């Protein structure tokens, strides 16, 4: 339940997008010709449906009023088009350079803000004329012009949603890295799937932020929409694969084939928003079916997974545009981050149990069972010269100069190893059977071994080391005495 409150709080941080503030004027489409000061328009007719400059030159006309308040104003154009703007026969500015063909057009930015000087406003009505064209779009869109808005200047800051998106994207990439590390250690399919799921969601968050971060030219918008759809399709397939593998593994193959076919068919849908929503819904619904099977079979984790997916589906059905544009990566973060934490806790418990089993095996036998990067190896205790602590691992120094890392802690090995292994330093356990003496250096000492360099002896452990050594071992005086 806490995940749902977390996501609700994040969604509340996002302000209303520009799509909800489209200007309400009745636009007219006209035939136009450039003139010395302002274009000449004729044969104006009301625009029916969407404003579509794709593959053609378009002249638009509308009557507007100045927004209330004393703040400066601007005309905002969001869409796949280049444009020039006039207000009351005075040129305001241009976004790129519209033209009658791709060779004469210079692409403008997808989002453009053209300030309006206060002196140009008249009371009560004002005439806006816009010259548009769009010959460089990568794909044809059902709604190429998202908004034409007269509003206060500058536009309200989008720092809050951008910061939230960055935090979520960083968390998703961190989760992808964490699951990748787990996969390298355990080679489990589920961890690899979750790593890909988190990575795909992180990249989708980056693409959603691109419009705010970079004032890109409008042809880039087509590639951005294609990227969002492909990432959403990948997310749907990965989510289906993970949920089905966990709760209904016997049906994994047919359900994955069904998901691939259904997600692929969304390319036939009209409009990229619809393609994206449909691809996402395919993955969510198939995953919900598999989770419901897990609930029926009383599998652990099935109930919260199903509840989360149903909320996800409800948000998609009720607010499809908001889900696609802003929040589906928030749902993804709410899903994969708790799974990562649970997996880390589980691995820590497994490692602790594995360490106990290995050290017990060492105490019962004359060999130490060592887990290394090359596998599991049994090392005779007689071959161990010393055990040196290395953070959460220990380094075994063996005869012949060989060294190995062992996944165990020094304190546990000290309790489990035979009596001839003595803790001579806080980070060193020595095999006294391989010692040939020790030398004193002030209040401290060094244990001399039959192989390798001397080992440090802590001052408070020096009496115990002296007592433990056999009487036949020779005590070597400090080097300064030997030279005399």
Beta strands, then each sheet from edge to edge (+ up, - down):
strand 1: 28-33
strand 2: 40-46
strand 3: 57-64
strand 4: 73-79
strand 5: 82-87
strand 6: 90-95
strand 7: 111-116
strand 8: 126-133
strand 9: 145-152
strand 10: 367-372
strand 11: 375-380
strand 12: 384-390
strand 13: 393-398
strand 14: 403-406
strand 15: 421-425
strand 16: 428-431
strand 17: 435-441
strand 18: 444-449
strand 19: 455-457
sheet 1: 2+ 1- 3+ 8- 5+ 6-
sheet 2: 7+ 4- 9+
sheet 3: 10+ 11-
sheet 4: 14+ 13- 12+ 16- 15+
sheet 5: 17+ 18- 19+
end
